[in-house]
Amino acid sequence: MYQNAALLAIFLLAYALVSRRVERSVISGPIVFTAAGFLLGADGLGVLAIRITGEGLRVLAELTLAMVLFTDAANADFGVVRRNLGLPERLLGIGLPLTLGLGFLAAALVFPTLGVLEMALLAAILAPTDAALGKPVVTNPSVPAAMREALNLESGLNDGICVPVVVILLGLAVGIQAEGGTLGHVAAVVAEEIGIGVLVGLGLTALALRLLRLSEARDWIGHNWGQIPAVALAAACFATAQAAGGSGFIACFTGGLLLSGSRGLGEHRKEERLRGAEQMGEALALLTWVVFGAVVVVRMINGASWPVLLYATLSLTVIRILPVVLCLAGTTTTLADRLFIGWFGPRGLATIVFAILVLDAGLPGNETIMLAAGWTVLLSVIAHGMTANGLVKAIAARKARG
């Protein structure tokens, strides 16, 4: 245990010292951490012995996604939707359903042995995008503001939107598979998960906001504790909803949305309060990438097949780009802009968590779903990480020319 802790701590220190340099290169943080996990793990040099069970991996990934969902929703600026050509609402309201539908059709063609609900689940777990893998795009001022904010808001909200879709499809699949499972019973369970999640998220966040305003008005919060409430609130929303039989992801997402619409804290103060939760989410995400590289990647390599690689490639190209091009038709964006936005739909953390949830369900098509999802994420980590800075420079040069 201590050897693992020492290696991870030293590696994290070394990465921190060159993090800005890495961000400006053709590689990204997730590439570095995934590669480190693979090279140092049991199937590489064997110096990093990560003995994590499926339950442990699920808990790590769930906590990471919960923190990311909360902070992404809390940072959502819905004024962006009104100010920037309607791009975010088109990507979410039109592009996302088209992506789900096209993903389902592709799964039916590539994996005909999967059940209908399993095909739909595969499409749903691969629909959310992850802005962290395309960070140079959403943070670089060289990219036009409308495109940056559209991609940022889309990736911040589409994983939360896909949570109830995955919950419903998974509930139906498990209910139909289970002996005696009826559609009515499944619907009741799904409604309970979503309903409890919404109530817990809104209730806890509303109470926390009231107490936070009261405490700030009396200057009761210690200087070193200012960023703790958001971390604790995100964890409380997730754990309370899960313990009550609801969806912790929906609780975090709805709680974050309520926080984003609250004006009582002020924009500057809200950014300050959320910084700790954002840093916690980023640290957990990097640890998840190390585990992904050390534990998951070698199994994916051993189980690779042409249908799996074909679907992963389609997911990152046609299934993502075509809906984006179609849903942005009629806006002032050029075809090059639409292709740029379409390409930067990386798959990452949300897909990993959703895939683990499907794995726990024990569906007949588990292996196919896990391999397709895993390879899509791995190819995305490499392709989007290595092309981000180069394409940002290209679009900046094109915009500068006129």
C-alpha positions, -999 to 999 in steps of 0.1 A, spaced: 0 0 0 27 25 10 47 17 -22 17 24 -43 10 56 -24 46 67 -27 47 61 -65 14 79 -71 25 109 -49 59 112 -66 43 109 -100 16 135 -91 44 159 -79 64 154 -111 33 160 -133 24 192 -113 59 206 -120 54 203 -158 16 204 -161 15 237 -180 41 224 -204 22 192 -210 -11 211 -216 7 230 -244 20 199 -261 4 172 -282 -4 151 -251 -29 157 -223 -32 149 -186 -55 119 -192 -30 105 -217 -2 108 -193 -20 93 -163 -35 64 -184 -1 56 -199 15 58 -164 -11 34 -150 -5 9 -179 33 11 -179 37 9 -141 9 -16 -135 10 -54 -132 12 -59 -170 39 -33 -174 69 -28 -151 49 -43 -122 59 -17 -97 24 -3 -92 3 -31 -77 -33 -18 -78 -55 -45 -63 -88 -29 -67 -121 -49 -69 -149 -41 -92 -167 -26 -62 -138 -4 -54 -135 8 -90 -172 15 -91 -170 36 -58 -140 56 -71 -157 63 -105 -191 71 -89 -176 96 -64 -156 112 -92 -186 116 -115 -207 129 -86 -182 157 -79 -179 165 -116 -217 165 -121 -222 188 -92 -195 214 -102 -204 213 -139 -240 220 -132 -232 246 -106 -210 264 -131 -236 263 -159 -244 297 -172 -277 296 -189 -273 331 -202 -248 315 -227 -277 298 -243 -294 331 -251 -262 350 -260 -244 326 -283 -265 318 -314 -285 291 -296 -256 266 -300 -258 249 -266 -296 244 -267 -293 229 -303 -264 206 -292 -284 194 -262 -320 195 -275 -314 182 -310 -279 169 -313 -280 147 -282 -312 128 -292 -298 124 -327 -266 110 -313 -286 85 -291 -306 74 -321 -277 70 -345 -257 52 -318 -286 27 -314 -288 21 -352 -250 16 -354 -251 -9 -325 -279 -28 -342 -258 -31 -374 -224 -39 -357 -237 -60 -327 -268 -78 -339 -266 -103 -311 -272 -77 -284 -307 -72 -271 -327 -40 -281 -323 -25 -246 -286 -34 -246 -281 -16 -279 -299 15 -264 -278 13 -233 -246 12 -254 -257 43 -272 -266 61 -240 -234 54 -221 -214 67 -251 -235 99 -257 -220 121 -229 -190 142 -238 -161 151 -214 -146 186 -217 -116 176 -196 -102 156 -225 -105 187 -248 -95 212 -221 -73 232 -245 -104 239 -266 -128 251 -239 -102 272 -221 -82 287 -250 -93 323 -259 -81 317 -295 -113 296 -301 -143 319 -307 -163 324 -274 -195 310 -288 -179 277 -298 -160 274 -265 -190 281 -243 -212 259 -264 -188 229 -260 -183 237 -223 -220 239 -215 -228 208 -236 -203 187 -218 -213 200 -184 -250 192 -189 -252 162 -213 -239 137 -187 -265 148 -163 -292 146 -189 -281 111 -198 -283 99 -162 -321 93 -162 -319 78 -197 -293 52 -184 -312 46 -152 -345 40 -171 -329 17 -197 -309 -2 -171 -340 -6 -149 -360 -20 -179 -332 -43 -189 -327 -57 -154 -365 -59 -148 -371 -78 -180 -342 -102 -173 -352 -109 -137 -378 -136 -132 -412 -121 -124 -401 -85 -133 -430 -66 -147 -430 -33 -166 -450 -16 -139 -426 -27 -112 -396 -15 -132 -413 19 -139 -420 23 -102 -384 16 -93 -371 40 -120 -395 67 -109 -384 62 -73 -348 66 -82 -353 97 -102 -378 112 -78 -358 107 -47 -327 119 -65 -344 152 -74 -359 157 -40 -326 151 -22 -306 173 -45 -330 202 -44 -338 198 -7 -302 196 6 -289 223 -17 -317 247 -7 -310 241 30 -273 244 25 -277 277 6 -298 292 33 -274 282 60 -244 294 39 -259 328 35 -267 330 72 -232 320 81 -216 344 57 -237 373 69 -224 367 104 -188 359 92 -188 325 109 -169 306 82 -132 303 89 -107 314 62 -94 279 56 -129 264 55 -144 285 27 -142 258 0 -153 228 22 -191 234 21 -193 227 -17 -173 195 -14 -194 183 16 -227 192 -1 -218 173 -33 -209 142 -13 -240 146 9 -263 148 -21 -248 117 -36 -246 96 -5 -280 106 9 -298 99 -23 -281 65 -27 -289 55 9 -325 65 4 -329 44 -27 -326 72 -52 -300 82 -78 -270 100 -63 -260 113 -98 -294 130 -103 -292 144 -68 -258 160 -76 -269 173 -110 -301 189 -97 -284 203 -66 -257 218 -88 -283 233 -111 -301 249 -82 -268 263 -70 -260 277 -105 -293 297 -105 -288 311 -70 -278 348 -70 -274 351 -32 -237 341 -32 -226 364 -61 -207 351 -91 -172 358 -77 -181 342 -43 -196 311 -60 -164 305 -80 -144 307 -48 -167 283 -30 -167 258 -58 -129 258 -63 -123 231 -37 -150 207 -52 -135 213 -87 -100 205 -75 -113 174 -57 -131 162 -88 -100 168 -109 -78 149 -85 -102 120 -84 -105 120 -122 -67 117 -126 -66 88 -101 -94 72 -121 -73 74 -153 -44 58 -135 -66 29 -124 -81 27 -159 -47 24 -174 -34 -1 -148 -64 -24 -146 -88 -20 -175 -66 -13 -206 -48 -46 -207 -82 -65 -206 -95 -44 -234 -64 -52 -255 -69 -89 -249 -106 -87 -258 -103 -64 -289 -122 -74 -320 -129 -57 -354 -166 -50 -345 -156 -34 -312 -130 -12 -329 -154 -3 -357 -181 8 -333 -156 28 -312 -144 46 -343 -180 53 -355 -189 66 -321 -161 92 -322 -167 102 -358 -200 96 -376 -223 91 -346 -210 123 -330 -202 146 -359 -232 140 -382 -258 150 -355 -237 181 -347 -236 192 -384 -273 186 -387 -284 203 -355 -263 234 -362 -277 238 -397 -293 272 -401 -270 290 -376 -242 314 -386 -216 287 -380 -196 276 -411 -192 239 -420 -157 240 -407 -170 253 -374 -195 225 -372 -169 199 -380 -146 214 -353 -174 213 -327 -184 178 -338 -149 164 -335 -145 177 -299 -170 154 -284 -145 133 -263 -158 104 -242 -144 100 -207 -155 98 -171 -193 96 -175 -189 67 -200 -166 48 -176 -191 52 -147 -221 43 -168 -203 12 -182 -195 0 -146 -231 4 -137 -241 -18 -166 -214 -43 -157 -228 -46 -122 -263 -54 -137 -250 -86 -151 -267 -83 -185 -260 -110 -212 -242 -85 -235 -220 -71 -207 -187 -80 -223 -195 -65 -257 -208 -33 -240 -178 -29 -218 -153 -35 -246 -170 -11 -269 -172 16 -242 -137 10 -230 -121 12 -265 -141 43 -273 -128 60 -242 -92 49 -249 -92 60 -285 -108 93 -274 -81 99 -248 -55 95 -274 -71 112 -304 -87 142 -288 -57 148 -265 -32 148 -293 -53 169 -318 -66 196 -294 -38 221 -295 -31 217 -332 -67 222 -343 -71 251 -319 -41 268 -336 -56 260 -370 -90 275 -362 -75 306 -346 -54 312 -378 -84 307 -400 -105 332 -379 -76 357 -379 -75 355 -418 -111 365 -418 
